[in-house]
Amino acid sequence: MERRIDRQEPAVTRKSRDAKRFRDLVALHRQDMAEVGGRIGRSKGFCLTALDEGSAP
Protein backbone atom coordinates (compact mmCIF):
# COMPACT_ATOMS: atom_id res chain seq x y z
CA MET A 1 0.00 0.00 0.00
CA GLU A 2 2.84 2.36 0.85
CA ARG A 3 4.34 1.71 -2.56
CA ARG A 4 1.03 2.58 -4.20
CA ILE A 5 0.88 5.83 -2.25
CA ASP A 6 4.50 6.63 -3.15
CA ARG A 7 3.61 6.14 -6.81
CA GLN A 8 0.59 8.44 -6.31
CA GLU A 9 -1.77 5.60 -7.19
CA PRO A 10 -5.14 5.23 -5.45
CA ALA A 11 -4.74 3.89 -1.93
CA VAL A 12 -7.97 1.93 -2.15
CA THR A 13 -7.74 -1.12 -4.36
CA ARG A 14 -10.64 -2.85 -6.01
CA LYS A 15 -10.00 -5.89 -3.79
CA SER A 16 -10.36 -3.83 -0.62
CA ARG A 17 -13.60 -2.30 -1.88
CA ASP A 18 -14.95 -5.80 -2.48
CA ALA A 19 -14.23 -6.90 1.10
CA LYS A 20 -17.50 -7.66 2.83
CA ARG A 21 -16.25 -8.80 6.22
CA PHE A 22 -13.35 -7.99 8.51
CA ARG A 23 -11.86 -11.42 7.84
CA ASP A 24 -11.68 -10.45 4.14
CA LEU A 25 -9.45 -7.51 5.10
CA VAL A 26 -7.24 -9.78 7.22
CA ALA A 27 -6.84 -12.14 4.25
CA LEU A 28 -6.12 -9.19 1.98
CA HIS A 29 -3.39 -8.00 4.34
CA ARG A 30 -1.80 -11.45 4.36
CA GLN A 31 -1.87 -11.50 0.54
CA ASP A 32 -0.33 -8.03 0.34
CA MET A 33 2.47 -9.05 2.71
CA ALA A 34 3.17 -12.16 0.63
CA GLU A 35 3.28 -10.13 -2.59
CA VAL A 36 5.91 -7.74 -1.28
CA GLY A 37 7.89 -10.50 0.41
CA GLY A 38 7.04 -9.26 3.90
CA ARG A 39 7.34 -11.70 6.75
CA ILE A 40 4.58 -11.84 9.33
CA GLY A 41 6.14 -12.44 12.71
CA ARG A 42 4.77 -14.69 15.43
CA SER A 43 2.98 -11.96 17.38
CA LYS A 44 1.39 -10.37 14.34
CA GLY A 45 0.47 -13.78 12.94
CA PHE A 46 -1.17 -14.71 16.22
CA CYS A 47 -3.14 -11.45 16.29
CA LEU A 48 -4.25 -11.79 12.67
CA THR A 49 -5.38 -15.36 13.30
CA ALA A 50 -7.31 -14.27 16.41
CA LEU A 51 -8.95 -11.44 14.48
CA ASP A 52 -9.81 -13.76 11.62
CA GLU A 53 -11.33 -16.39 13.87
CA GLY A 54 -13.18 -13.77 15.89
CA SER A 55 -14.87 -12.37 12.81
CA ALA A 56 -16.55 -15.60 11.75
CA PRO A 57 -20.20 -15.16 10.77
C-alpha positions as CSV (number, residue, x, y, z in Angstrom):
1,M,0.0,0.0,0.0
2,E,2.8,2.4,0.8
3,R,4.3,1.7,-2.6
4,R,1.0,2.6,-4.2
5,I,0.9,5.8,-2.2
6,D,4.5,6.6,-3.1
7,R,3.6,6.1,-6.8
8,Q,0.6,8.4,-6.3
9,E,-1.8,5.6,-7.2
10,P,-5.1,5.2,-5.5
11,A,-4.7,3.9,-1.9
12,V,-8.0,1.9,-2.2
13,T,-7.7,-1.1,-4.4
14,R,-10.6,-2.9,-6.0
15,K,-10.0,-5.9,-3.8
16,S,-10.4,-3.8,-0.6
17,R,-13.6,-2.3,-1.9
18,D,-15.0,-5.8,-2.5
19,A,-14.2,-6.9,1.1
20,K,-17.5,-7.7,2.8
21,R,-16.2,-8.8,6.2
22,F,-13.3,-8.0,8.5
23,R,-11.9,-11.4,7.8
24,D,-11.7,-10.5,4.1
25,L,-9.5,-7.5,5.1
26,V,-7.2,-9.8,7.2
27,A,-6.8,-12.1,4.3
28,L,-6.1,-9.2,2.0
29,H,-3.4,-8.0,4.3
30,R,-1.8,-11.4,4.4
31,Q,-1.9,-11.5,0.5
32,D,-0.3,-8.0,0.3
33,M,2.5,-9.0,2.7
34,A,3.2,-12.2,0.6
35,E,3.3,-10.1,-2.6
36,V,5.9,-7.7,-1.3
37,G,7.9,-10.5,0.4
38,G,7.0,-9.3,3.9
39,R,7.3,-11.7,6.7
40,I,4.6,-11.8,9.3
41,G,6.1,-12.4,12.7
42,R,4.8,-14.7,15.4
43,S,3.0,-12.0,17.4
44,K,1.4,-10.4,14.3
45,G,0.5,-13.8,12.9
46,F,-1.2,-14.7,16.2
47,C,-3.1,-11.4,16.3
48,L,-4.2,-11.8,12.7
49,T,-5.4,-15.4,13.3
50,A,-7.3,-14.3,16.4
51,L,-8.9,-11.4,14.5
52,D,-9.8,-13.8,11.6
53,E,-11.3,-16.4,13.9
54,G,-13.2,-13.8,15.9
55,S,-14.9,-12.4,12.8
56,A,-16.5,-15.6,11.8
57,P,-20.2,-15.2,10.8
